[in-house]
């Protein structure tokens, strides 16, 4: 099965979005709350309804971008946050992005792409981050589905994708996960080499 635009639009149109917490993930909220430089360029790939983008934008971060293959998901953000700059909601395939960012936030995107694309994900993250840029977020530390998203994984697998490009600052079990993800997430903070 191909996880293309129609696949994801269908998920949003039919509200089959079990990954959507309906709020900012607590570990990411805690990370955002300690960020001081509100001028950094932040990308949330495969951001979906992106409560993270809304939270950051409302805290005064004006260079927040969301890229998603689903136009419906991006429209959902505008419906909730009408003053969010529509030019920063990018309707595209993440792997075709040309822009660069200081910080990329990982929140259920990695687990949504086909596992065959995981090596390409590491390469692309390295390419779109500014020097010393950071990739921060959550990765599932669990066996999930084999034939459809979300796809699981583990720390050893993730290290293989990222060690060539990033200094691993943190990759450890998350202590403050959302209740239905407790014991299933790693908090990840990677810095470009």
N, C-alpha and C positions, 0 to 999 in steps of 0.2 A: 504494500500500500504506500502511496506517495502522500506525504504530509505537506500538501501544497496550500495555496490560498483558499481554494474551495473547502478543503478539509477543515481549516481553522475557522473560516467564516461560518461554516455549518455549526461548529462547536459553540460559537458565540450566539448565533441566531437561535439555537435551540437550548441555550443555557446549560450546555453540557461542559461546564467549566469547574470541575471538582477541585482543580488546583488553586482556584481563585479564593483567597482568604477573605475578601471583602474589606480588607484593611491592610495597613502596612505590616509586613512581617516583623515581629518584635526584635529579632536580632539586627535587622537592617535599620529599624527606627533608632535603636541604641547607637548604631554606628553613625547614622546621619546626625544625631544630636551632638556628637563630639566634633563634627567637621566645622572648621572655622572660616575657610576661604570660600565665600559665596560666589566667587567669579569663575571657579573651575568649570570646565566643560564635562558634563556627566552624560553618559549614554546608558539607557536601559534597553538591552536588546530583547526582542520577543516579549516586550513589556506587557502585552495584553491590556487589561483595564488599568494597570499601573497606578495603584494607590501610592506606590513609592514616588513616582514622578509628581503626583499631586501634593504629597507631603513635602517634598523638597521645594517645589515651586512656591507653596504657601509659606515656607520658612525663609523665602527670599533668595533661593538659588534660581537665577534667571536663565542659566545656560544648561537646562535639563532637556535632553532629547530622548525620544522613544522611537525605536524602529520596530515595526511589526508588519508581518505579511498580511494580517487581517485588517481590512479597512473598518470593519465593524468595531473591532477593539479600539482602534484609534478614535473613532467617532464617540465611543462610550466615554473616553477621557474628556473630549470637548463638551459632551453633554453635562458631565459633572463639574468641569472646571472651564467655563466658557471663556475666561480670559487667558487660558493657556495658549501660548503662541502656536498657531496651527502649523507654521513653518518648522517647528521643532517636533512635530509628529510626522515621522517619516514612514510612508507606506512603501516598503521595499523589503527585499530579501537581505537579511543581515550580511550575508557573505558577499554582497555586491556593494556594500558601503565604501565610500572613498574618504570620508571625513576622519579627523582624528580627535581624540578625547583625552582628558586627564584622568578620568575615572570611569570604569565600566562596572555597573552593578548587575550581578548575576542573581536572578530570582526566577527559577523554573524555566529558563530558556534552555540551558544545557540538557536537561532531562527530556525536553520536548523534541529536540532534533534527533534524527536517526543516528544510532551509535556509530555508523560508518562515517559520520561527519565530525566526530569528536577530535580527530587529529587536525582537521581543517579548522575547527573552532580555535584551537591553540594558536595556529599560524595566523589566523585572522585577528585574534585579540592582540597578538604581538604587533601586527601591522597597523591597527587603528589607535593604539595607545601612544601618546606622546612619550618622549624619553622620561624614565622614572614614573611612568603612568602606572595606575593600580587597577587590578581586577579584584573586586571585593563582592562577596555574597555568600550564597548558600548552595551546596550541592548535596544531593541525597546520598546517604550512607546506608543503603538498603538494596535488597534485591526487589525489583518491582516487576514491570512487564517486559516480555520478550518481543512482542509483535506490535505494540502501539505505545504511545507516550502515556504516562511518564516512564522513561527508562531509568533504571537504577544504576548503581555503581558503588565503588569503594575508593578509599584513600590511595591504595597502591596503583589502581588504574589511573586515577586522576594525576598522580605524580608523573606518570609516564607521559601524559599529554603536555604537562606544563613545565617540567624541570628544565627543558632546553631553553625556554624563553623567559622564565620568571624566577625571581628569588622567592622562595616559599616562606612568607613571613608568618602565616598561620594557616593551618589546615587541621582543625581539631573538632571533636564533637561539640555541638552547640548546646549551651546550658540554658538558653532562653527561647527555645523554639515555640512556635504556636502549638497549642495543646495537642492537635491531631498529628503533629510531626515530631513530637518528643522522641529522642533516641534515634531519629532517622536522618539527621542533618549534620553536615560539617560546615562550620564557619570558615570561610576561605579568604585570605588576604594575600594576594600575589603582587609583587612589584616587578616591573619590567627590568631585565638585566641591563 
